[in-house]
Amino acid sequence: MLVTVHCFARVRELLGNIVQVELDDPATVADLRQRLSLCYPHCQDLFGRSAVAVNRRIASEDEPIPLEAEVALIPPVSGG
């Protein structure tokens, strides 16, 4: 299945607003992280520290990603 991932903050700066990755169906958040790390190895550390939201809710690693889900990658942010 093709998953569209909306990127925010530092990930957006590195990869753009949206990336698409192909995953086996069924897929979990952990599968998504693994595929992103393979496709974009220069961002692997950032993917590991980022939250993943599925359908506007922060998801656990074992949460399945349904077909046509809204997925977002939200890296940690800091500021003042």
C-alpha positions as CSV (number, residue, x, y, z in Angstrom):
1,M,0.0,0.0,0.0
2,L,1.1,3.5,-0.7
3,V,1.3,5.7,2.5
4,T,1.4,9.5,2.3
5,V,3.3,11.0,5.2
6,H,2.9,14.7,6.1
7,C,6.1,16.1,7.4
8,F,6.6,18.9,10.0
9,A,9.4,21.0,11.4
10,R,12.9,19.7,10.7
11,V,11.7,16.7,8.7
12,R,9.8,19.1,6.4
13,E,13.0,21.1,5.9
14,L,14.9,18.0,4.9
15,L,12.3,16.1,2.8
16,G,9.5,18.5,1.9
17,N,5.9,18.7,2.9
18,I,4.9,15.2,1.9
19,V,6.7,11.9,1.2
20,Q,5.2,8.7,0.0
21,V,6.4,5.2,0.9
22,E,5.3,1.8,-0.2
23,L,4.5,-0.6,2.7
24,D,3.2,-4.2,2.8
25,D,-0.5,-4.4,3.9
26,P,-1.0,-4.7,6.8
27,A,1.6,-2.3,8.1
28,T,2.4,-0.8,11.5
29,V,4.0,2.4,12.6
30,A,7.2,0.4,13.3
31,D,7.1,-0.8,9.6
32,L,6.7,2.8,8.5
33,R,9.7,4.0,10.5
34,Q,11.8,1.2,9.1
35,R,10.9,2.0,5.5
36,L,11.5,5.7,6.0
37,S,14.9,4.9,7.5
38,L,15.8,2.8,4.4
39,C,14.6,5.4,2.0
40,Y,16.1,8.4,3.8
41,P,19.1,7.1,5.8
42,H,20.4,10.6,6.4
43,C,17.3,11.2,8.6
44,Q,17.2,7.9,10.4
45,D,18.0,9.4,13.8
46,L,15.3,12.0,13.4
47,F,12.7,9.4,12.5
48,G,13.5,7.5,15.6
49,R,12.9,10.5,17.8
50,S,9.7,11.7,16.0
51,A,6.1,11.0,16.9
52,V,3.9,9.4,14.3
53,A,0.3,10.4,14.2
54,V,-2.3,8.2,12.5
55,N,-5.6,9.8,11.7
56,R,-4.7,12.8,14.0
57,R,-3.8,10.7,17.0
58,I,-0.3,9.9,18.3
59,A,0.3,6.2,17.5
60,S,2.2,3.5,19.2
61,E,4.8,1.4,17.4
62,D,2.5,-1.6,17.0
63,E,-0.5,0.4,15.8
64,P,-1.7,-0.7,12.3
65,I,-1.9,1.9,9.6
66,P,-5.2,1.6,7.8
67,L,-5.5,2.1,4.0
68,E,-5.9,5.8,3.2
69,A,-5.0,6.9,6.7
70,E,-3.8,10.4,7.4
71,V,-0.2,10.0,8.6
72,A,2.0,12.7,10.0
73,L,5.7,12.6,11.2
74,I,6.2,15.1,14.0
75,P,9.8,15.6,15.2
76,P,10.7,17.0,18.6
77,V,10.8,20.8,18.6
78,S,12.4,23.3,20.9
79,G,12.3,27.0,21.0
80,G,11.9,30.0,23.2
